[in-house]
Amino acid sequence: MKTKQYKVAGHLFRLSFEVPELIEDLLPSCSPFICETSDEKELFEMSVTENPCTETPQEEIGQFDCGGCNHGVYLMEDGGYEFVISSVSGVKCCLVRVNADFSKATVHLMTPKKEDRAFGTNNALMIVFAFATSGHNTLLIHSSVIRNNNKGYLFLGKSGTGKSTHTRLWLKHIPGSDLMNDDNPVIRVIDGKTFVYGSPWSGKTPCYRNVEAEAGAFVQLEQKKKNEIRREDILHSFAHILSSVSVMKWDKRVYNDICNTISEILSHTPVYHLGCLPDEEAARLSHQTVTSA
C-alpha cells in the first residue's frame, strides 16, 4: 500500500493507494501539497482500490455537479453516501463510499483506462475535501483568483462568463499580480479574517500552487457592453457566493455549515458586481475599486 499525507488550506488528510499506480500517477496536481511529517490530526483519509463495493445503497437522492459532469448520489443505511463518478463521455470511472461526516472515504475504481481512473480519483478527492472541511469554516469555491499586494481577489461567475479572461487581463495590465488558482481555490475563515488558498483543482489551467493570501474581495462577473462596477448588498452577496460553492442541500449539516461560513465571510469581506468587456479598462476598473475598499 502506498500512503502519503497532504495539506490543503491548512487541512491535513491522508491518501492510501491499493492499486498499481503511484499516487502521483493519478493525482499529479497534489504533489505541491505533500506534507512530509505531521503529528496533527488528519481531517479525513481516502483509500483507492480496485476491489468492488459490496454495500447496497438505499436510494438515489440527487445529482452532484463536479468537474463539469453530474454524478449520482446515493444514501447509505449508516447515513453515509455513495457517489458514482462518470466522465464527460459517460464512462463510469469510480464509485466513492463515504461515512456520514466524510472522515473516511473509499474510492472503488471501475475502469482500466488511466485517464478515466485519474479523472474519477481527482473528482472523488475534490468531493470528499469539500464536505469534510465544510464544518471547519472552509469552502471550495468555483472561482479564478488573482493575488495583488498580498491580497487575493476572487472572480465568480458561471462557466463561460470570462473569469479566466479577466484574471489574465490583470496579469497583463496590473503590475505585481499573480494567479493563485484558475477554477477551484479554497476559502477559509480564521480568527475573523477570510483567507484564500491554492488547491490541487484548477480546471483547464495547470495552476496547482500551495499559496495563500487574505481575501480582499469577491467579484461577480457579467458580460456587458460597457464596464461598470458596484458593491452588492448582503442578499445578493450571499447568493453570489452560495451559487459558486459546492453544496449538498439534502445534507442539512453540511448545508448549514456552508451557509454559516458564507455569513461569516460577508461580515468582513466585500462582494462586487462587475459588468464588463474583455478589455484592459475592465481590469483597471476592478483593480482600482476592490483595492480601495
C-alpha positions as CSV (number, residue, x, y, z in Angstrom):
1,M,0.0,0.0,0.0
2,K,1.2,3.5,-0.9
3,T,0.4,6.2,1.7
4,K,1.1,9.9,1.9
5,Q,-0.2,12.9,3.9
6,Y,-1.2,16.1,2.2
7,K,-2.2,19.6,3.5
8,V,-4.5,21.9,1.6
9,A,-5.7,25.2,3.1
10,G,-4.2,24.1,6.4
11,H,-6.3,20.8,6.4
12,L,-4.3,17.6,6.8
13,F,-5.5,14.4,5.1
14,R,-4.1,11.0,4.1
15,L,-4.3,9.2,0.7
16,S,-3.8,5.4,0.6
17,F,-3.5,3.5,-2.7
18,E,-4.1,-0.2,-3.1
19,V,-3.7,0.0,-6.9
20,P,-0.8,-0.5,-9.3
21,E,-0.4,3.2,-10.0
22,L,1.6,5.6,-7.8
23,I,-0.4,8.4,-6.1
24,E,1.4,10.9,-8.4
25,D,0.3,8.9,-11.5
26,L,-3.4,9.6,-10.8
27,L,-3.1,12.8,-8.7
28,P,-0.1,14.7,-10.1
29,S,-1.7,18.0,-9.1
30,C,-1.5,17.0,-5.4
31,S,2.3,16.9,-5.4
32,P,2.8,20.6,-4.3
33,F,0.6,19.8,-1.2
34,I,2.6,16.8,0.1
35,C,3.2,17.1,3.9
36,E,6.3,15.1,4.8
37,T,5.7,14.7,8.5
38,S,2.9,16.0,10.8
39,D,1.6,15.0,14.2
40,E,-1.7,16.9,13.6
41,K,-5.0,15.1,13.5
42,E,-6.0,14.1,10.0
43,L,-9.3,15.5,8.9
44,F,-10.0,12.6,6.6
45,E,-8.5,9.5,5.0
46,M,-9.3,8.4,1.4
47,S,-8.3,4.9,0.1
48,V,-8.2,3.9,-3.5
49,T,-8.8,0.3,-4.5
50,E,-9.8,-1.9,-7.5
51,N,-12.0,-4.1,-5.3
52,P,-15.7,-3.7,-5.9
53,C,-18.0,-2.1,-3.3
54,T,-20.2,-4.8,-1.8
55,E,-22.7,-2.4,0.0
56,T,-26.1,-1.6,-1.5
57,P,-27.4,2.0,-1.2
58,Q,-30.9,2.8,-0.1
59,E,-31.9,5.3,-2.7
60,E,-30.7,7.9,-5.1
61,I,-31.1,11.3,-3.5
62,G,-29.6,13.7,-6.1
63,Q,-27.1,14.6,-8.7
64,F,-23.9,16.4,-7.8
65,D,-22.2,18.7,-10.4
66,C,-18.4,18.3,-10.2
67,G,-15.8,18.6,-12.9
68,G,-18.4,19.5,-15.5
69,C,-20.3,16.3,-15.0
70,N,-23.3,15.2,-13.0
71,H,-22.6,12.4,-10.6
72,G,-25.2,10.2,-8.9
73,V,-25.5,10.5,-5.1
74,Y,-27.0,7.6,-3.0
75,L,-27.9,7.4,0.7
76,M,-26.4,4.5,2.7
77,E,-28.0,2.8,5.7
78,D,-25.4,4.2,8.1
79,G,-26.1,7.8,7.0
80,G,-23.1,8.0,4.7
81,Y,-23.1,8.4,0.9
82,E,-22.2,6.7,-2.3
83,F,-21.2,8.8,-5.3
84,V,-20.9,7.3,-8.8
85,I,-18.5,9.5,-10.8
86,S,-18.7,9.5,-14.6
87,S,-16.5,11.1,-17.2
88,V,-17.7,13.7,-19.7
89,S,-18.2,10.9,-22.2
90,G,-20.3,8.9,-19.7
91,V,-17.8,6.3,-18.6
92,K,-18.3,5.2,-15.0
93,C,-14.9,6.0,-13.5
94,C,-15.3,5.1,-9.9
95,L,-17.7,4.6,-7.0
96,V,-17.0,6.6,-3.9
97,R,-18.2,5.4,-0.5
98,V,-18.0,7.9,2.4
99,N,-19.2,7.8,6.0
100,A,-21.6,10.4,7.4
101,D,-19.0,13.0,8.4
102,F,-16.7,12.4,5.4
103,S,-13.8,11.4,7.6
104,K,-13.4,8.1,5.8
105,A,-13.8,7.5,2.1
106,T,-13.0,4.6,-0.2
107,V,-12.7,5.0,-4.0
108,H,-13.6,1.9,-6.0
109,L,-12.1,2.2,-9.5
110,M,-14.4,0.9,-12.2
111,T,-12.3,1.3,-15.4
112,P,-8.9,0.1,-16.7
113,K,-8.2,3.3,-18.6
114,K,-5.7,5.5,-16.8
115,E,-7.3,8.8,-17.9
116,D,-10.6,7.8,-16.5
117,R,-9.1,6.4,-13.3
118,A,-7.3,9.7,-12.8
119,F,-10.5,11.7,-13.6
120,G,-12.5,9.7,-11.1
121,T,-9.9,9.8,-8.3
122,N,-9.4,13.5,-8.7
123,N,-13.1,14.3,-8.6
124,A,-13.6,11.9,-5.7
125,L,-10.9,13.8,-3.7
126,M,-12.5,17.1,-4.5
127,I,-15.9,16.0,-3.3
128,V,-14.5,14.5,-0.1
129,F,-12.4,17.5,0.7
130,A,-15.2,19.9,0.1
131,F,-17.6,18.3,2.5
132,A,-15.1,17.0,5.1
133,T,-13.9,20.6,5.5
134,S,-17.4,22.3,5.4
135,G,-17.7,22.2,9.2
136,H,-14.3,24.0,9.6
137,N,-15.3,27.4,8.2
138,T,-14.0,26.2,4.8
139,L,-15.4,26.5,1.3
140,L,-14.3,25.0,-2.0
141,I,-15.4,27.7,-4.5
142,H,-15.7,27.9,-8.3
143,S,-13.6,31.0,-9.0
144,S,-10.5,32.4,-10.7
145,V,-8.4,34.2,-8.1
146,I,-5.6,36.7,-8.6
147,R,-3.2,38.0,-6.0
148,N,-2.0,41.6,-5.8
149,N,-0.3,43.4,-3.0
150,N,-0.7,40.3,-0.7
151,K,-4.5,40.2,-1.1
152,G,-6.5,37.6,-3.1
153,Y,-9.3,38.8,-5.3
154,L,-11.9,36.1,-6.3
155,F,-13.8,36.4,-9.6
156,L,-17.1,34.5,-9.7
157,G,-19.5,33.5,-12.4
158,K,-20.8,30.6,-14.4
159,S,-18.5,28.8,-16.8
160,G,-18.0,30.8,-19.9
161,T,-18.6,34.2,-18.1
162,G,-14.9,35.2,-18.6
163,K,-13.4,34.7,-15.2
164,S,-10.1,33.4,-16.6
165,T,-10.1,36.1,-19.3
166,H,-10.4,38.8,-16.6
167,T,-7.7,37.4,-14.4
168,R,-5.4,37.2,-17.5
169,L,-6.1,40.9,-18.1
170,W,-4.9,41.6,-14.5
171,L,-1.7,39.6,-15.2
172,K,-1.1,41.6,-18.3
173,H,-2.0,45.1,-17.2
174,I,-1.9,45.2,-13.3
175,P,1.8,45.1,-12.1
176,G,2.5,42.8,-9.2
177,S,-0.3,40.3,-10.0
178,D,0.0,36.5,-9.9
179,L,-2.6,33.8,-10.5
180,M,-3.3,31.7,-7.3
181,N,-5.8,29.3,-8.9
182,D,-8.0,29.4,-12.0
183,D,-11.0,27.3,-11.1
184,N,-11.3,25.9,-7.5
185,P,-9.5,27.8,-4.8
186,V,-10.3,27.2,-1.1
187,I,-11.7,29.8,1.2
188,R,-11.3,29.6,4.9
189,V,-12.3,31.9,7.8
190,I,-9.7,32.1,10.6
191,D,-9.9,34.5,13.6
192,G,-12.4,36.8,11.9
193,K,-10.5,37.1,8.6
194,T,-11.1,35.5,5.2
195,F,-8.2,33.7,3.5
196,V,-7.9,32.2,0.1
197,Y,-5.7,29.2,-0.8
198,G,-4.4,27.5,-3.9
199,S,-5.6,23.9,-4.4
200,P,-5.0,20.7,-6.5
201,W,-8.0,21.6,-8.6
202,S,-7.7,24.4,-11.2
203,G,-9.8,23.4,-14.2
204,K,-8.1,23.6,-17.6
205,T,-5.3,25.8,-16.3
206,P,-2.5,23.8,-14.6
207,C,-2.1,26.2,-11.6
208,Y,-1.7,24.0,-8.6
209,R,0.0,26.3,-6.2
210,N,0.4,25.9,-2.4
211,V,-0.1,29.5,-1.7
212,E,-2.3,31.7,0.4
213,A,-3.4,35.3,0.9
214,E,-6.0,37.2,2.8
215,A,-9.1,37.7,0.6
216,G,-9.6,41.3,-0.4
217,A,-12.9,40.9,-2.2
218,F,-15.2,38.8,-4.3
219,V,-16.3,40.0,-7.7
220,Q,-19.3,38.5,-9.6
221,L,-18.7,38.9,-13.3
222,E,-21.3,39.5,-16.0
223,Q,-20.6,40.2,-19.7
224,K,-21.8,43.7,-20.7
225,K,-21.3,46.2,-23.5
226,K,-19.7,48.6,-21.1
227,N,-17.6,48.4,-18.0
228,E,-19.4,49.2,-14.7
229,I,-19.0,48.0,-11.1
230,R,-21.0,48.3,-7.9
231,R,-20.8,46.9,-4.4
232,E,-23.5,44.3,-3.7
233,D,-25.9,44.3,-0.8
234,I,-25.9,41.3,1.7
235,L,-28.7,39.4,0.0
236,H,-27.1,39.5,-3.5
237,S,-23.6,38.9,-2.0
238,F,-24.8,35.7,-0.2
239,A,-26.5,34.4,-3.4
240,H,-23.3,35.0,-5.5
241,I,-21.1,33.1,-3.1
242,L,-23.6,30.3,-2.4
243,S,-24.1,29.7,-6.2
244,S,-20.3,29.3,-6.6
245,V,-19.8,26.8,-3.8
246,S,-20.0,23.0,-3.8
247,V,-23.1,22.2,-1.8
248,M,-25.4,19.2,-0.9
249,K,-28.7,20.7,0.0
250,W,-30.0,17.3,1.1
251,D,-27.4,17.1,3.9
252,K,-28.6,19.6,6.4
253,R,-25.5,19.7,8.5
254,V,-23.2,20.3,5.5
255,Y,-25.6,22.9,4.0
256,N,-26.0,24.8,7.3
257,D,-22.2,24.8,7.9
258,I,-21.7,26.3,4.4
259,C,-24.3,29.0,4.9
260,N,-22.8,29.9,8.3
261,T,-19.4,30.2,6.7
262,I,-20.7,32.5,4.0
263,S,-22.4,34.7,6.6
264,E,-19.1,35.0,8.5
265,I,-17.3,35.9,5.3
266,L,-19.8,38.6,4.5
267,S,-19.3,40.2,7.9
268,H,-15.8,41.4,6.8
269,T,-15.2,40.8,3.1
270,P,-17.0,42.8,0.4
271,V,-18.7,41.5,-2.8
272,Y,-18.9,43.4,-6.0
273,H,-20.8,43.0,-9.3
274,L,-18.7,43.8,-12.4
275,G,-20.4,44.2,-15.8
276,C,-17.5,44.2,-18.2
277,L,-16.0,43.8,-21.6
278,P,-12.9,41.6,-22.0
279,D,-10.5,44.6,-22.1
280,E,-7.8,46.5,-20.2
281,E,-10.2,49.1,-18.9
282,A,-12.3,46.4,-17.2
283,A,-9.2,45.1,-15.4
284,R,-8.2,48.6,-14.3
285,L,-11.7,49.4,-13.1
286,S,-12.0,46.3,-11.0
287,H,-8.5,46.7,-9.6
288,Q,-9.0,50.3,-8.6
289,T,-12.3,49.6,-7.0
290,V,-11.5,46.4,-5.0
291,T,-8.1,47.6,-3.8
292,S,-9.5,50.9,-2.5
293,A,-12.3,49.3,-0.4
